[in-house]
Amino acid sequence: MEKKRVVIVGAGVSGLAACKQLLERGCRPVVFEADTGVGGVWAWTLEGTALQTPRPMYQYSDFPWPETVTEVFPDHRQVMDYLGAYARRFGVLDCVRFGHRVAGMEYVGVGKEDVAAWDEWAGNGDAFGSGSSEWRLEVADGEGHIERWIFSKFAESYYSIPMKKYGMVPDHSLFEALITCLIAITPKDHYKRLEEGSIVLKKSKTFSFCNEGVLVEGESSPIKSDIVIFGTGFRGGQKIKEMFTSEYFQSIAVGSASTTIPLYREIIHPKIPQLAVIGYSESLANLYTSELRAKWLAHFMDGGFRLPSISVMQNDVQKWEKFMKRYSRAYFRRSCIGFLHIWYNDKLCRDMGCNPRRKNGFWADLFDVHGPGDYIDLHPKKE
Ligand SMILES: Cc1cc2nc3c(=O)[nH]c(=O)nc-3n(C[C@H](O)[C@H](O)[C@H](O)COP(=O)(O)OP(=O)(O)OC[C@H]3O[C@@H](n4cnc5c(N)ncnc54)[C@H](O)[C@@H]3O)c2cc1C
């Protein structure tokens, strides 16, 4: 892949993994990062934030945490140090252009009617297409799953006891929350703080501002506040959509309100050629999922396997959508493979010609926790 020109947008956990995997295959990608350093969201988290996934699950398979980090849930500075060290160790830093924001992307060399009519991804099913079309980027620099249902019901009744006390049991079930990565892990001493009154919870679907602070639906007087911090999440789908210049790609990029985000293997949009998305769909341990996806993608780009036809990929996307609508109901649009991540990893392994059974023994494969260490010696084979 030495001569191929590849651009990665973002130097967060996903972009770093993608760059490292491509470097290993002789490709030298350019990483455009709008920010001034690596780390993505970790660079901007509040003091006191930390990992919620235990450290052994949040590490690149071939890059263990240093021995000096002994905490099960390292804090955001330790995560930043770890990511920086990874980028330096594998030469990723040399590929990153910091302060460069991708402001627009246009697919040139072929008309949108032709792209819309293609049966094979990128026209011929190859990662780089026929060679006659490519993405032109506008870059601005600094200035400019079911057997587990029983377990989930048991856990739900356990966790809801303290939540009931504070009226915080959500409308959706724990099962739905797991399927959609809607689980929130309480910070240290959360219930103690509630008990002593330094954290007060108010459940409300709407709120408004007034001179004294915030007026919460159902409350007669405002909550006096100088600062209001929104912890309401962000719209990653919008970010992806807005990167496209063409209205056609904008209209299909993230599906519609009645569909899931249409990504085959949560990576490839069947109708958007020569482009892949690594970190949009969440898992219970995003870092190693991003790494496995990056490995899958690098192998595909290196000619390791072919994608199925567009219609087969679309059918696969629809099956997933049906599953999500059935089990996560109102939250079906959330892209998350968290509850099914072993099943999902198995698919990526099979695509890469690797044995998805990563453990020593039938029972271990069925019941042991799977983590980054199980994918260390994954050696993809060419078809
Ligand atoms: C406090 C906190 C705790 C968390 N804890 C966990 C945890 O315990 N377990 C877990 O699995 N996940 C956790 N997460 C989720 C976390 O987001 C992911 O694990 C992971 O860091 C996401 O990495 P990413 O590279 O996919 O995206 P991001 O970190 O969002 O990186 C995207 C990068 O792309 C850049 N970018 C975006 N648009 C452009 C553009 N147009 N041009 C150029 N550059 C661009 C951004 O500047 C950014 O650097 C946590 C997140 C936070 C904030």
The ligand as an ORCA input file, in Angstrom:
! r2SCAN-3c Opt
* xyz 0 1
  C     -14.699     11.404     30.585
  C     -14.818     10.319     29.604
  C     -14.737      9.004     30.024
  C     -14.842      7.971     29.095
  N     -14.706      6.710     29.554
  C     -14.754      5.690     28.677
  C     -14.544      4.348     29.135
  O     -14.332      4.103     30.318
  N     -14.629      3.329     28.221
  C     -14.878      3.583     26.891
  O     -14.921      2.626     26.107
  N     -15.070      4.854     26.433
  C     -15.007      5.900     27.289
  N     -15.189      7.179     26.841
  C     -15.581      7.385     25.436
  C     -14.431      7.878     24.546
  O     -15.014      8.862     23.797
  C     -13.893      6.796     23.650
  O     -13.363      5.709     24.426
  C     -12.760      7.264     22.704
  O     -11.873      8.099     23.380
  C     -13.309      7.950     21.455
  O     -12.220      8.118     20.576
  P     -12.429      8.501     19.050
  O     -11.084      8.628     18.460
  O     -13.365      7.552     18.391
  O     -13.181      9.936     19.072
  P     -12.695     11.334     19.696
  O     -11.970     11.145     20.965
  O     -13.908     12.205     19.684
  O     -11.657     11.905     18.645
  C     -12.057     12.517     17.454
  C     -10.916     13.439     17.015
  O     -11.241     13.919     15.702
  C     -10.970     15.308     15.648
  N     -11.865     15.856     14.627
  C     -13.238     15.838     14.619
  N     -13.706     16.431     13.499
  C     -12.597     16.815     12.791
  C     -12.415     17.478     11.546
  N     -13.455     17.875     10.799
  N     -11.141     17.700     11.106
  C     -10.063     17.297     11.855
  N     -10.172     16.697     13.041
  C     -11.423     16.447     13.508
  C     -11.266     15.834     17.045
  O     -10.591     17.032     17.308
  C     -10.767     14.661     17.925
  O      -9.415     14.811     18.262
  C     -15.073      8.252     27.727
  C     -15.172      9.570     27.300
  C     -15.031     10.589     28.215
  C     -15.149     11.983     27.723
*
